[in-house]
Amino acid sequence: MRSNAKKVFYYHAEANSLGGFIEKPFEKIIPLQSSVSLPSVGGYAATRTHAFNFEEILSCRSAYTRVSGSQSREDAPWSTLTTAVVEGLNILDVVTADRIVSQISADYPAYGGPPRYSLIGSHFEGLRLAGHETFPLPSGCLQEPVRGEDPSQSQLTLANFEQAAREQADNIVNAAKQCDDREGYGWLVERFGWLCSGRELEEDRCVLCSLLAGVDQTDSVKSFGHVVEIPDFGRVFLGELMVSRSSIQLTMLRAELGCAVKLQASAGHTGVGGHTVPPS
């Protein structure tokens, strides 16, 4: 690191593979697995968890995370990479996956401008919901362009995520309103209506969207875009992204269960942020 640099970048990167809490039939915190964070000066860190089983409710075969941050030369962007992997995930034998990978790379330009992101590498392998193999469908809005001479042209910015958020929210809300049980799915309108295309985003905005346009339908689940409802079990959110002007978070699988077991849990979470001093 250069001690005489005119600008200093403060890194922020985190990753964790599995965690959450249970409210019923007992109250307990699900211990966080493979949690790691990057020092503010950059560097590298990694950790691994072997077989984990929580009360025969939630388990994984193994999990690992890694984070790194560096600048290759003075005029190059400050680059961050964060990865979280869960292998052999099992939630009550209803939600299972052979492998889940959450990965974000971010470039913060040395001479100012918005950060640029890539989500290449993030994916599901062998995802099964309610006993049926499920195939996630990628979001067309977030398909990354082919890399050309200028690497920045193959990365995503806040504008890409805003477009995806509006289109996905419109689809989710419209699908909920067309359901026979409109009252039962009214929570979708409340949860995602603020992102619909007819509403203005706040100046200090953040947007919520997904890597996925949805999943292939089966008789056992009902899909509203990346939101999957499993009767008598709960809700599963896939590939969720929370993006602001200088940060991004990706949670590959988040469960909100309201059956005999009431819990909230996430699998494959990564987050990246950072700021220059003095500001650009």
C-alpha positions as CSV (number, residue, x, y, z in Angstrom):
1,M,0.0,0.0,0.0
2,R,1.2,3.5,-0.9
3,S,1.4,5.7,2.2
4,N,1.8,8.9,0.1
5,A,-1.2,8.3,-2.1
6,K,-3.4,11.4,-2.7
7,K,-6.5,9.3,-2.3
8,V,-7.2,6.4,0.1
9,F,-9.8,3.8,-0.5
10,Y,-11.7,2.3,2.5
11,Y,-12.7,-1.3,1.6
12,H,-15.8,-3.0,2.8
13,A,-16.5,-6.7,1.9
14,E,-18.2,-9.4,3.8
15,A,-19.4,-12.9,3.2
16,N,-21.3,-15.6,5.2
17,S,-22.6,-18.9,4.1
18,L,-25.5,-19.7,6.5
19,G,-27.3,-18.2,9.4
20,G,-30.6,-16.8,10.9
21,F,-32.9,-17.4,13.8
22,I,-35.8,-19.6,14.9
23,E,-38.9,-18.4,16.7
24,K,-41.0,-21.6,16.9
25,P,-41.1,-24.2,18.4
26,F,-38.3,-22.6,20.4
27,E,-36.3,-19.4,20.2
28,K,-32.7,-19.8,19.1
29,I,-30.1,-18.0,17.0
30,I,-28.8,-20.2,14.1
31,P,-25.0,-19.8,14.5
32,L,-23.4,-18.0,11.6
33,Q,-21.3,-20.2,9.4
34,S,-18.1,-19.2,7.5
35,S,-18.4,-15.5,8.3
36,V,-15.5,-13.3,7.1
37,S,-14.9,-9.6,6.5
38,L,-12.2,-7.7,4.7
39,P,-9.9,-5.2,6.6
40,S,-10.5,-1.6,5.6
41,V,-7.1,-1.4,4.0
42,G,-7.8,-4.4,1.7
43,G,-6.0,-7.7,1.6
44,Y,-7.3,-11.3,1.7
45,A,-9.2,-13.5,4.1
46,A,-11.0,-16.9,3.9
47,T,-12.7,-19.4,6.2
48,R,-14.3,-22.8,5.9
49,T,-17.0,-24.7,7.9
50,H,-17.3,-28.4,7.8
51,A,-20.5,-30.4,8.4
52,F,-23.1,-28.3,10.3
53,N,-26.5,-29.5,11.6
54,F,-28.8,-27.3,13.6
55,E,-31.5,-29.2,15.5
56,E,-32.2,-31.4,12.5
57,I,-33.9,-28.3,11.0
58,L,-31.2,-26.7,8.9
59,S,-27.9,-28.3,7.8
60,C,-25.1,-28.2,5.3
61,R,-22.3,-30.5,4.3
62,S,-19.7,-27.8,4.1
63,A,-19.3,-24.1,3.5
64,Y,-16.6,-21.6,2.8
65,T,-16.1,-17.9,2.1
66,R,-13.3,-15.6,0.8
67,V,-12.9,-11.9,0.4
68,S,-10.1,-9.8,-1.2
69,G,-9.4,-6.2,-2.1
70,S,-6.5,-4.5,-3.9
71,Q,-5.4,-1.9,-6.5
72,S,-3.1,-3.2,-9.2
73,R,-1.6,0.3,-10.0
74,E,-2.1,3.9,-9.1
75,D,-4.6,4.7,-12.0
76,A,-6.4,1.3,-11.8
77,P,-9.7,0.8,-10.0
78,W,-9.9,-0.4,-6.4
79,S,-11.1,-4.0,-6.9
80,T,-13.0,-6.3,-4.5
81,L,-14.1,-9.9,-4.8
82,T,-16.2,-11.7,-2.3
83,T,-17.6,-15.3,-2.4
84,A,-19.8,-17.4,-0.2
85,V,-20.4,-21.1,-1.0
86,V,-22.8,-23.6,0.7
87,E,-22.7,-27.3,-0.2
88,G,-25.4,-29.8,0.7
89,L,-28.0,-27.3,2.0
90,N,-31.1,-28.9,3.7
91,I,-33.9,-27.0,5.3
92,L,-36.5,-29.4,6.8
93,D,-36.0,-31.7,3.7
94,V,-38.2,-29.3,1.7
95,V,-35.6,-26.9,0.5
96,T,-32.3,-28.5,-0.6
97,A,-29.4,-27.7,-2.9
98,D,-26.3,-29.5,-3.9
99,R,-24.3,-26.2,-4.1
100,I,-25.0,-22.5,-3.9
101,V,-22.5,-19.9,-4.9
102,S,-22.8,-16.2,-4.2
103,Q,-20.1,-14.0,-5.8
104,I,-19.6,-10.3,-6.4
105,S,-16.7,-8.5,-8.0
106,A,-16.7,-4.7,-7.8
107,D,-14.5,-2.0,-9.3
108,Y,-14.4,1.5,-7.9
109,P,-12.8,3.8,-10.5
110,A,-9.6,5.6,-9.3
111,Y,-10.8,8.9,-10.8
112,G,-14.4,8.9,-9.7
113,G,-17.6,7.6,-11.2
114,P,-20.1,5.0,-10.0
115,P,-18.8,1.5,-9.0
116,R,-19.2,-1.3,-11.5
117,Y,-20.2,-4.8,-10.6
118,S,-20.1,-8.3,-11.9
119,L,-22.1,-11.3,-10.6
120,I,-20.4,-13.9,-12.7
121,G,-20.1,-17.2,-10.8
122,S,-23.2,-16.8,-8.8
123,H,-25.5,-19.9,-9.4
124,F,-27.4,-22.8,-8.0
125,E,-26.7,-26.5,-8.5
126,G,-29.3,-29.2,-7.8
127,L,-31.8,-26.9,-6.3
128,R,-35.0,-28.7,-5.1
129,L,-38.1,-27.2,-3.7
130,A,-40.8,-29.4,-2.2
131,G,-39.1,-32.5,-3.6
132,H,-39.0,-31.3,-7.2
133,E,-35.8,-30.2,-9.0
134,T,-36.1,-26.5,-9.7
135,F,-34.4,-24.6,-12.6
136,P,-33.9,-20.9,-11.9
137,L,-34.5,-18.6,-14.9
138,P,-31.9,-15.7,-15.3
139,S,-33.1,-12.1,-15.4
140,G,-32.6,-10.7,-18.9
141,C,-32.1,-7.2,-17.4
142,L,-29.0,-8.4,-15.6
143,Q,-27.3,-10.4,-18.4
144,E,-23.8,-9.0,-18.5
145,P,-22.5,-7.7,-21.9
146,V,-19.7,-9.5,-23.6
147,R,-16.3,-8.2,-22.4
148,G,-14.7,-6.0,-25.0
149,E,-11.6,-3.8,-25.1
150,D,-12.9,-1.7,-22.2
151,P,-13.6,-4.1,-19.3
152,S,-15.9,-1.6,-17.6
153,Q,-18.4,-2.0,-20.5
154,S,-19.0,-5.6,-19.4
155,Q,-20.0,-4.7,-15.9
156,L,-23.2,-3.6,-14.2
157,T,-24.1,-0.2,-12.7
158,L,-26.9,1.0,-10.4
159,A,-28.9,1.9,-13.5
160,N,-29.0,-1.8,-14.6
161,F,-30.3,-2.8,-11.2
162,E,-32.9,0.0,-11.2
163,Q,-34.3,-1.2,-14.5
164,A,-34.4,-4.8,-13.2
165,A,-36.1,-3.8,-10.0
166,R,-38.9,-1.9,-11.7
167,E,-39.6,-4.6,-14.3
168,Q,-39.5,-7.4,-11.7
169,A,-41.7,-5.5,-9.2
170,D,-44.3,-4.8,-11.9
171,N,-44.4,-8.5,-12.8
172,I,-44.7,-9.6,-9.2
173,V,-47.4,-7.1,-8.3
174,N,-49.4,-7.8,-11.4
175,A,-49.2,-11.6,-10.9
176,A,-50.3,-11.2,-7.2
177,K,-53.3,-9.0,-8.2
178,Q,-54.4,-11.6,-10.8
179,C,-54.5,-14.5,-8.3
180,D,-57.8,-15.9,-7.2
181,D,-56.7,-15.5,-3.6
182,R,-55.8,-11.8,-3.9
183,E,-56.0,-11.2,-0.2
184,G,-53.7,-14.1,0.5
185,Y,-51.0,-12.6,-1.8
186,G,-51.6,-9.0,-0.8
187,W,-48.3,-9.1,1.1
188,L,-46.5,-9.2,-2.3
189,V,-48.1,-5.9,-3.3
190,E,-47.0,-4.3,0.0
191,R,-43.5,-5.8,-0.2
192,F,-42.7,-4.9,-3.8
193,G,-45.1,-2.1,-4.7
194,W,-42.7,0.7,-3.8
195,L,-40.4,-0.4,-6.7
196,C,-43.1,-0.3,-9.4
197,S,-42.3,1.8,-12.5
198,G,-45.0,4.4,-11.6
199,R,-43.2,5.5,-8.4
200,E,-40.3,7.9,-8.0
201,L,-37.2,6.5,-6.2
202,E,-35.8,8.6,-3.4
203,E,-32.5,10.5,-4.0
204,D,-30.6,8.3,-1.6
205,R,-32.2,5.3,-3.2
206,C,-31.6,1.7,-2.8
207,V,-33.3,-0.9,-5.0
208,L,-34.3,-4.5,-4.4
209,C,-34.2,-7.0,-7.3
210,S,-33.0,-10.4,-8.2
211,L,-30.6,-12.3,-10.4
212,L,-33.6,-14.4,-11.5
213,A,-36.7,-13.7,-13.5
214,G,-38.3,-16.7,-11.8
215,V,-38.2,-20.5,-11.7
216,D,-40.0,-23.1,-13.7
217,Q,-43.4,-23.9,-12.2
218,T,-44.4,-27.1,-10.6
219,D,-47.6,-28.3,-8.9
220,S,-46.0,-28.1,-5.5
221,V,-45.0,-24.4,-5.5
222,K,-46.3,-21.1,-6.8
223,S,-43.7,-18.6,-8.2
224,F,-44.0,-14.9,-8.4
225,G,-40.7,-14.0,-10.1
226,H,-37.9,-14.9,-7.8
227,V,-40.4,-15.3,-4.9
228,V,-41.5,-18.9,-4.4
229,E,-44.5,-19.9,-2.1
230,I,-44.5,-23.4,-0.8
231,P,-48.0,-24.3,0.7
232,D,-47.9,-25.2,4.4
233,F,-44.2,-24.4,4.6
234,G,-43.3,-20.8,3.8
235,R,-41.6,-18.5,1.3
236,V,-38.3,-18.7,-0.4
237,F,-36.6,-15.8,-2.1
238,L,-33.9,-16.6,-4.7
239,G,-31.0,-14.5,-5.8
240,E,-31.9,-11.3,-4.0
241,L,-29.9,-8.1,-4.6
242,M,-30.0,-4.9,-2.6
243,V,-28.1,-2.2,-4.4
244,S,-27.3,1.5,-3.5
245,R,-25.0,4.1,-5.0
246,S,-21.9,2.7,-3.4
247,S,-22.7,-0.8,-2.2
248,I,-24.3,-4.1,-3.2
249,Q,-25.5,-7.2,-1.3
250,L,-26.4,-10.6,-2.8
251,T,-28.3,-13.3,-0.9
252,M,-28.7,-16.4,-3.0
253,L,-31.4,-18.0,-0.9
254,R,-33.5,-16.6,1.9
255,A,-36.3,-18.5,3.7
256,E,-39.2,-17.2,5.7
257,L,-41.0,-20.2,7.2
258,G,-44.3,-20.0,8.9
259,C,-45.3,-23.7,9.4
260,A,-44.7,-25.8,12.6
261,V,-41.2,-24.3,12.4
262,K,-41.1,-20.5,12.2
263,L,-37.7,-19.3,11.1
264,Q,-35.8,-16.9,8.9
265,A,-32.5,-18.1,7.4
266,S,-30.2,-17.1,4.6
267,A,-27.7,-19.1,2.5
268,G,-24.9,-17.6,0.4
269,H,-24.7,-14.0,1.4
270,T,-22.0,-11.6,0.0
271,G,-21.7,-7.8,0.3
272,V,-19.4,-5.1,-1.1
273,G,-19.0,-1.4,-0.5
274,G,-16.3,1.2,-0.3
275,H,-15.4,4.9,-0.2
276,T,-12.5,7.1,-1.3
277,V,-11.1,9.8,1.0
278,P,-11.2,12.6,0.0
279,P,-14.5,11.8,-1.8
280,S,-14.4,11.8,-5.6
